[in-house]
Amino acid sequence: MITFRPAKDLAKAARYTLTNMRPYYEQYSVKWDQAQIEKMTQALVNLDILLAGEPVGVIRLSFDSEGAYLRDLQVDQNYQNRGIGAYALAEANRLAKVQSVQVLLLRVFKHSPAVNLYKRQGFNITREDERFYYMSRAVS
């Protein structure tokens, strides 16, 4: 069973990001470390993703009058491809409804396999640059 709770350990959450994003950081010469990620994410809504009560990932969101921004969705590599990302997106949608916003927005590296997840979940590419797709989906 997948559940969510406010993140208890932002350092651990930052490790998910650093581990999963390392290939993209190396490809694009991004100089991030765990401490920087942890500091950058403190102001976001950080939720642990739990599988049978054990943390297996993190989802980070922010909200404004334009919509809900999926700032980060990371699942431990040992638990990927099990539908956890789809559950996390459903939770993001639920939280967006609570905040009364109409759209979910995100940015993803073009070469990330997560692009396929987002497309399957109804996100459309609204623009792109050399590194990223910018995607959105109506809150349902």
Secondary structure, DSSP 8 states (H G I E B T S, - for coil): -EEEEE-S-HHHHHHHHHHHHHHHHHHTT----HHHHHHHHTTSEEEEEEETTEEEEEEEEEEETTEEEEEEEEE-GGG-SSSHHHHHHHHHHHHHHHTT--EEEEEEETT-THHHHHHHTT-EEEEE-SSEEEEEEE--
